């Protein structure tokens, strides 16, 4: 089986990781994290979001990571083909983004990758 292809777009300080183009946010939640590797952070968040929403039929994840002066602004969500309960799904995404152990893991991973690729 072929490995899934992820589209990576970088425009200025914004990196977008999406399964399908054009990237679309039917649902989304946001958070901020310390600086690190935007690409590796986007992949880690996408994986955890996918695990939480894997039973959501027609879901196509998107993660946007924008660099600001002292942090990274994260927008995670994606598009959904079909009917869905927007508030409920956005709450699930918010819980993924707020999970303390996941956040700590993402930060460690993104910092390590940023040092290796600096």
C-alpha positions in Angstrom: 0.0 0.0 0.0 1.3 3.5 -0.9 2.3 5.8 1.9 -0.2 8.7 2.4 1.0 11.9 0.8 0.9 15.1 2.9 1.0 18.5 1.3 3.3 21.0 3.0 2.8 24.7 2.1 5.0 27.5 3.6 4.0 31.1 3.1 6.1 33.5 5.1 5.9 32.5 8.7 3.0 30.1 8.2 3.4 26.4 7.5 0.3 24.3 6.6 0.2 20.5 6.6 -2.8 19.0 4.8 -3.9 15.7 3.4 -5.8 17.4 0.6 -5.5 20.7 -1.3 -6.9 23.2 -1.0 -6.6 23.0 2.8 -9.9 23.8 4.4 -11.0 24.3 8.0 -14.6 23.2 8.5 -13.7 22.7 12.1 -10.7 24.1 14.1 -9.3 24.9 17.4 -6.3 27.0 18.3 -3.4 27.1 20.8 0.1 28.4 21.3 3.3 26.6 22.0 7.0 27.6 22.4 9.1 27.9 19.3 10.5 24.7 17.7 10.3 22.9 14.4 7.0 23.8 12.7 7.0 20.8 10.4 7.6 18.2 13.1 5.2 19.9 15.5 2.5 19.9 12.7 3.0 16.2 12.1 2.8 15.3 15.8 -0.4 17.3 16.3 -1.9 15.9 13.2 -1.2 12.3 14.4 -2.8 12.9 17.8 -5.8 14.7 16.3 -6.2 11.8 13.8 -6.2 9.3 16.6 -8.9 11.2 18.4 -11.1 11.7 15.3 -10.3 8.5 13.3 -13.9 7.3 13.5 -15.2 10.6 12.0 -16.1 9.6 8.5 -14.8 12.0 5.7 -12.4 13.8 8.0 -9.3 15.3 6.3 -6.9 16.8 8.9 -5.1 20.2 8.5 -2.6 21.8 10.8 -1.4 25.4 10.4 1.6 26.6 12.4 2.4 30.3 12.4 5.7 31.6 13.8 5.4 34.8 15.9 8.1 36.6 17.8 8.2 34.3 20.8 5.8 31.4 20.1 4.1 29.3 17.6 0.4 29.8 17.0 -1.3 26.5 16.1 -4.6 26.0 14.2 -5.7 22.4 14.0 -8.8 20.9 12.4 -9.7 20.1 8.9 -12.4 19.5 6.4 -15.2 17.0 6.7 -17.2 15.5 3.9 -20.7 15.0 5.0 -22.8 16.0 8.1 -21.1 16.7 11.4 -21.7 18.3 14.8 -19.3 21.3 14.6 -19.3 22.2 18.3 -18.7 18.7 19.4 -15.8 18.0 17.0 -14.2 21.4 17.8 -14.4 20.5 21.5 -12.6 17.2 20.8 -9.9 19.0 18.9 -9.5 21.5 21.8 -9.1 18.6 24.2 -6.3 17.2 22.1 -4.5 20.6 21.9 -4.9 21.1 25.7 -3.7 17.6 26.8 -0.7 18.3 29.1 1.2 15.1 28.3 0.8 15.5 24.6 1.8 19.2 24.7 5.0 18.3 26.7 5.8 15.6 24.1 5.2 17.9 21.2 7.4 20.6 22.7 10.3 18.1 23.4 10.0 16.7 19.9 9.8 20.0 18.1 12.8 21.5 20.1 14.9 18.4 19.4 14.1 18.5 15.7 14.7 22.3 15.6 18.2 21.9 17.1 19.1 19.0 14.7 17.9 21.0 11.6 19.1 24.5 12.6 
